[in-house]
């Protein structure tokens, strides 16, 4: 299958970066190169550093962005390693960074990648980086009931997580759980029938939770945002597209902490903690896709874009 992924909030994201023709930009989640192509089209002497941990994405984006030649530098790596990548390219601070989080259309639609709950024979894989050793199959067949329950609640907000975890542990005593269809069957048996059609497919939250755990998505996001803001030049921007409340909450809180880091009690007349603002939140409320976009691309429905702009500290030079 061809790597296809329709970029969400394309114009809004690229416009939010305030592209400079000679600037250096980092695409931390390159995917099929949709956002990257638009950024590169606005560069003259600048460069785009594109990162993705999925080999299929790097290959597809490489073909799409090949007309831009050396302006596009593509590296197979998780975006949490962006500083090492920049250091290896002898790049200091950059003019903008952007992330399009979540799973790509290609990953969802390619059954053998194991992200989908719609194909009964799909393996329980869910690895974005296929060199990684831990799969969703490993989780459902080895983790204890308490840990499974925690993952389903923390990452899927699955209210029936306890039932699902208990039934997973019981079923795997008979045989390993190998396919999406087997897991979906367990999930359906764990959720009251009247609740199964309440919020989409009953397996949606469980598969999301397992995918997040396999790829450590929230932990990577939490670890990366502060470093990304520090690596921006004054006036540089960090733009992040999220697709569910857990991601969005992390981005919102991190941006707020970087804008107002002071921890001094409110009654203190002056700040004594020494923490200095790194910049400003450009989007007090997230940018949402238009009605036209959500009608054209159903996967855009839950997308939210938040933007942070770096400012220069008095004791720091770009």
Secondary structure, DSSP 8 states (H G I E B T S, - for coil): -------TTHHHHHHHTT--TT-EEEESS-TTSHHHHHHHTT-SS-EEEEEES-HHHHHHHHHHHGGGGGGEEEEES-GGGHHHHHHHTT--SEEEEEEE-S--HHHHH-GGG---SS-TT-BS---SSTT----HHHHHHHS-HHHHHHHHHHHH--TTHHHHHHHHHHHHTTS---BHHHHHHHHHHHS-GGGTTTTS-TTHHHHHHHHHHHHTHHHHHHHHHHHHHHTEEEEEEEEEEE-SHHHHHHHHHHHHHHHS---S-TT-SS--S-----EEES-SS-EE--HHHHHH-GGGTT-EEEEEEE---TT---
